[in-house]
Amino acid sequence: MSATTLRASYTFSAPVLQRFNAVVPHGERSRVMEELMKQALAAREAELERVAEAFMSDPAFAACRDDEKLWDATVADGLDSLS
């Protein structure tokens, strides 16, 4: 296992895992699971991007965006380093 890979443990229902192991050859299982994870991540990230775009373009959220700009002005005010 190279430094850019990690070993993980997930729980699957027995019938699904048994079918997967029967259909997907031993040397291909990690690659197939990685591709499935990438697809799931892409779908979830696309949904988050869609929600963010709706927030940034919907006139109903204009007041929220204006409030955000006010808070952004405080990012470099140095108050976060006070104890």
C-alpha positions as CSV (number, residue, x, y, z in Angstrom):
1,M,0.0,0.0,0.0
2,S,1.5,3.3,-1.0
3,A,1.6,6.5,1.1
4,T,-1.2,7.9,-1.0
5,T,-3.7,5.1,-0.2
6,L,-5.5,4.3,3.0
7,R,-7.2,1.1,4.2
8,A,-10.8,1.5,5.3
9,S,-13.4,-0.7,6.9
10,Y,-17.1,-0.3,6.1
11,T,-20.1,-2.4,7.0
12,F,-22.3,-3.8,4.2
13,S,-25.3,-6.1,4.3
14,A,-24.2,-9.7,3.8
15,P,-26.2,-10.3,0.7
16,V,-24.9,-7.2,-1.1
17,L,-21.3,-7.9,-0.2
18,Q,-21.6,-11.6,-1.1
19,R,-23.0,-10.6,-4.6
20,F,-20.3,-7.9,-5.0
21,N,-17.5,-10.4,-4.1
22,A,-19.0,-13.0,-6.5
23,V,-19.3,-10.6,-9.4
24,V,-16.2,-8.3,-9.0
25,P,-12.9,-10.1,-9.2
26,H,-10.6,-9.8,-6.2
27,G,-8.0,-7.6,-8.0
28,E,-10.7,-5.1,-9.1
29,R,-12.7,-4.5,-5.9
30,S,-10.8,-1.6,-4.5
31,R,-10.8,0.2,-7.9
32,V,-14.6,-0.4,-8.3
33,M,-15.3,0.9,-4.8
34,E,-13.1,4.0,-5.4
35,E,-15.0,4.7,-8.6
36,L,-18.3,4.3,-6.8
37,M,-17.1,6.7,-4.0
38,K,-16.0,9.2,-6.6
39,Q,-19.5,9.1,-8.2
40,A,-21.2,9.5,-4.9
41,L,-18.9,12.5,-4.0
42,A,-19.5,14.1,-7.3
43,A,-23.3,13.8,-6.9
44,R,-23.2,15.3,-3.4
45,E,-20.8,18.1,-4.3
46,A,-23.0,19.0,-7.3
47,E,-26.0,19.3,-5.0
48,L,-24.1,21.5,-2.6
49,E,-22.9,23.7,-5.5
50,R,-26.5,23.9,-6.8
51,V,-27.7,25.0,-3.3
52,A,-24.9,27.6,-3.0
53,E,-25.7,28.9,-6.5
54,A,-29.4,29.2,-5.6
55,F,-28.5,31.1,-2.4
56,M,-26.1,33.4,-4.3
57,S,-28.6,34.3,-7.1
58,D,-32.0,34.2,-5.4
59,P,-33.3,37.7,-4.7
60,A,-35.0,36.4,-1.5
61,F,-31.5,35.9,0.1
62,A,-30.2,39.4,-0.8
63,A,-30.4,40.5,2.8
64,C,-28.4,37.5,4.0
65,R,-25.7,38.2,1.4
66,D,-25.5,41.8,2.5
67,D,-25.1,40.6,6.2
68,E,-22.4,38.3,5.0
69,K,-20.5,41.2,3.5
70,L,-20.7,43.0,6.9
71,W,-19.2,40.0,8.7
72,D,-16.5,39.6,6.0
73,A,-15.2,43.1,7.0
74,T,-14.3,41.7,10.5
75,V,-12.1,38.9,9.2
76,A,-8.9,40.8,9.6
77,D,-9.8,42.9,12.7
78,G,-7.5,41.0,15.0
79,L,-10.1,40.2,17.5
80,D,-9.7,36.4,17.0
81,S,-6.3,36.6,18.7
82,L,-7.6,38.1,21.9
83,S,-7.8,35.8,25.0
